Amino acid sequence: MSTDILRTDAVTKTFGNLRALDQVTMSVRDGEILGLVGPNGSGKSTMINVLSGFLRPSGGQIHFGDTRIDTLAPHRVAELGLARTYQIPRPFSTLSTLENVMVGGSFGRARTDRDPRTTGMQWLEFVGLGDQADDAAESLTLHQRKQLELARALSCEPRLIMLDEVLAGLNPTEIEGAIELIKSIRDLGIAVVFVEHNMRAVKGLCDRLFVLQSGQQIAEGDPATVLSDQAVIDAYLGSQHA
């Protein structure tokens, strides 16, 4: 049986009178792809920001492995092996593609005696950007910038990577390639939290789903069961999709 690599216990995040996360208890199992889904404004990105240390929770606890992380700075969270991407990729525009990945490799668990250029090239080739290593990051297409985001996060050698809408803005061919890439990440033994609105990708990739609405959990379980749950249909999918 898989063990939990990440656990949240009654995590709450407030912004003034707004309760963006309300007593959320969630787990991610070692080596799984967990789909974190819900309508816009449900708290998905806030959850990613809290888990990565970008935001401090207003209440509750977060454990990554045996370490409590809800009081740690983002770079300390990354050093433990938890990485993330962003909805809108923002590479260092004055650096090359390879240099961007090398920056990511200076954090996380990847700080070893290995040559950072060699390691950076390995991850660029993994995501399909080996031929663009010397290109300026600002010259990349949206698809390529999303690939670069993945390579930069993976260069931290994470145990868990959180992907925040990595398929948004991609065409069908690019989406198919991204799905295969995410499967390859899971095959490396890296757990994945997958935030996405593309239900075809969610159903095809995820081992379990965790559904948020207005900052609260409304469903959790295998994709077939969750996506047929009436509460999920009413709050998110709509009767036509169901």
C-alpha positions in Angstrom: 0.0 0.0 0.0 1.3 3.4 -0.9 2.2 5.8 1.9 1.3 9.4 2.1 4.1 11.8 0.9 2.1 14.9 1.7 -0.7 15.5 4.2 -2.7 18.6 5.2 -4.7 18.7 8.4 -7.6 21.3 8.5 -5.7 23.8 6.4 -7.4 27.2 6.3 -6.4 30.4 4.5 -8.2 33.7 4.9 -7.7 37.0 3.1 -9.6 39.5 5.3 -13.2 38.2 5.4 -12.6 35.9 2.5 -12.1 32.2 3.4 -10.2 30.9 0.4 -9.5 27.5 2.1 -11.7 26.2 4.8 -10.5 23.3 7.0 -9.1 21.3 4.0 -7.7 17.9 4.9 -6.0 16.2 1.9 -3.3 13.6 1.2 -1.0 12.8 -1.7 0.3 9.2 -1.9 3.8 8.4 -3.0 4.0 7.9 -6.7 0.4 8.8 -7.6 -1.1 11.5 -9.8 -3.7 13.3 -7.7 -6.1 15.6 -9.6 -7.0 18.8 -7.7 -10.1 20.1 -9.5 -13.0 22.5 -9.0 -14.5 25.6 -10.5 -12.6 28.9 -10.9 -12.3 30.5 -7.5 -12.6 27.2 -5.6 -9.2 27.5 -3.9 -7.0 25.3 -6.1 -4.2 27.8 -6.8 -4.4 29.0 -3.2 -3.8 25.5 -2.1 -0.8 25.2 -4.4 0.6 28.4 -3.0 0.1 27.3 0.6 1.7 23.9 0.0 4.7 25.4 -1.7 5.3 27.9 1.1 4.5 31.0 -1.1 1.5 31.7 1.3 1.4 30.9 5.0 -1.8 29.1 6.1 -4.0 30.9 8.6 -4.7 27.6 10.4 -4.0 23.9 10.2 -0.8 21.9 9.5 1.0 20.5 6.4 3.5 17.6 6.6 5.8 16.6 3.7 7.1 13.2 4.6 8.0 13.4 8.3 8.6 17.2 8.2 6.1 19.9 9.1 6.4 22.5 6.3 3.6 25.1 6.9 6.0 27.4 8.7 8.9 27.1 6.2 10.0 29.5 3.5 9.5 28.4 -0.2 13.2 27.6 -0.7 13.2 25.4 2.4 10.2 23.5 1.0 11.9 23.1 -2.3 15.0 21.7 -0.6 12.9 18.9 0.9 11.7 17.8 -2.6 8.5 19.6 -3.3 8.4 21.6 -6.6 5.8 23.4 -8.6 5.0 25.1 -11.9 2.8 28.2 -12.4 -0.3 28.9 -14.5 1.6 31.6 -16.4 5.2 30.7 -17.1 7.6 33.5 -16.5 11.2 32.5 -17.4 14.1 34.7 -16.7 14.0 36.4 -20.1 17.6 37.6 -20.2 18.9 34.1 -19.6 19.1 31.2 -22.0 16.8 28.2 -21.8 19.6 26.1 -20.2 20.5 28.8 -17.8 16.9 29.0 -16.6 17.0 25.3 -15.8 20.3 25.7 -14.0 18.8 28.3 -11.8 16.1 25.8 -10.8 18.8 23.2 -10.1 20.4 25.4 -7.5 17.4 24.7 -5.2 15.8 21.6 -4.1 17.6 18.2 -3.6 19.7 18.7 -6.8 22.6 20.5 -5.1 25.3 17.9 -5.6 28.7 17.6 -7.1 27.3 17.0 -10.6 27.9 19.5 -13.3 24.9 21.8 -13.3 25.1 22.3 -17.1 25.0 18.5 -17.7 22.1 18.1 -15.3 20.3 21.0 -16.9 20.7 19.5 -20.4 19.4 16.2 -19.2 16.1 17.8 -18.1 15.8 19.9 -21.2 16.1 16.8 -23.3 13.6 15.0 -21.1 10.9 17.7 -21.8 11.9 18.0 -25.5 13.8 21.3 -25.4 17.3 20.0 -26.0 17.7 21.8 -29.3 16.7 25.1 -27.7 19.3 25.0 -24.9 21.1 28.2 -26.1 18.0 30.1 -27.2 16.9 33.1 -25.2 14.0 32.1 -23.0 12.0 35.1 -24.2 12.0 33.7 -27.7 10.2 30.5 -26.8 6.5 29.8 -27.7 3.9 29.3 -24.9 4.2 25.6 -25.3 8.0 25.7 -25.0 7.8 28.0 -22.0 5.5 25.5 -20.2 8.1 22.8 -21.1 10.8 25.0 -19.6 8.7 25.4 -16.5 8.6 21.7 -16.1 12.3 21.3 -16.7 13.2 24.0 -14.2 10.9 22.3 -11.5 12.3 18.9 -12.3 15.9 20.1 -12.0 15.2 20.4 -8.2 14.9 16.6 -8.3 11.5 16.7 -6.5 9.7 13.8 -4.8 6.4 15.6 -5.6 5.7 18.1 -8.3 2.6 20.3 -8.4 1.4 21.2 -12.0 -0.9 24.3 -12.1 -2.8 24.2 -15.4 0.1 23.1 -17.6 -2.3 22.3 -20.4 -4.0 25.7 -20.6 -3.5 27.4 -24.0 -2.1 24.4 -25.7 -3.5 22.9 -29.0 -4.7 19.2 -29.1 -1.3 17.9 -30.4 0.6 19.8 -27.7 -1.8 18.5 -25.0 -1.3 14.9 -26.1 2.5 15.4 -25.8 2.1 17.1 -22.4 0.0 14.2 -21.1 2.7 11.7 -22.2 5.3 13.8 -20.5 3.4 13.8 -17.2 3.1 10.0 -17.4 6.9 9.9 -17.9 7.3 12.1 -14.8 5.2 9.7 -12.8 7.2 6.8 -14.2 10.3 8.3 -12.6 8.6 7.8 -9.2 7.7 11.4 -8.7 4.2 12.0 -7.2 2.1 14.6 -9.1 -0.6 17.1 -8.0 -2.4 17.9 -11.3 -4.5 21.1 -11.3 -6.5 21.1 -14.6 -9.9 21.9 -16.2 -9.5 19.5 -19.1 -11.6 16.6 -17.9 -10.4 14.2 -20.6 -6.8 14.7 -19.4 -7.9 14.5 -15.8 -9.8 11.2 -16.3 -6.9 9.7 -18.4 -4.1 10.7 -16.0 -5.3 10.8 -12.4 -5.4 7.9 -9.9 -7.6 9.9 -7.6 -9.4 13.3 -7.6 -9.9 15.8 -4.8 -12.6 18.4 -5.5 -12.8 21.9 -4.0 -15.7 24.3 -4.1 -15.5 27.7 -2.3 -12.5 26.5 -0.4 -14.1 23.3 0.9 -13.7 19.7 0.0 -16.8 18.3 -1.7 -15.6 15.0 -3.0 -12.6 12.6 -3.1 -11.9 9.3 -4.7 -11.3 7.5 -8.0 -12.2 9.6 -11.1 -15.2 7.6 -12.2 -16.8 7.8 -8.8 -16.0 11.5 -8.3 -17.1 12.6 -11.7 -20.5 10.9 -11.3 -21.1 12.5 -7.9 -24.1 14.7 -8.0 -22.5 17.4 -5.8 -19.6 17.6 -8.3 -21.9 17.7 -11.3 -23.9 20.5 -9.7 -20.9 22.5 -8.5 -18.5 22.1 -11.4 -19.3 19.8 -14.3 -22.9 20.7 -15.2 -25.5 18.3 -16.3 -24.6 18.5 -20.0 -21.0 17.2 -19.3 -22.3 14.5 -17.0 
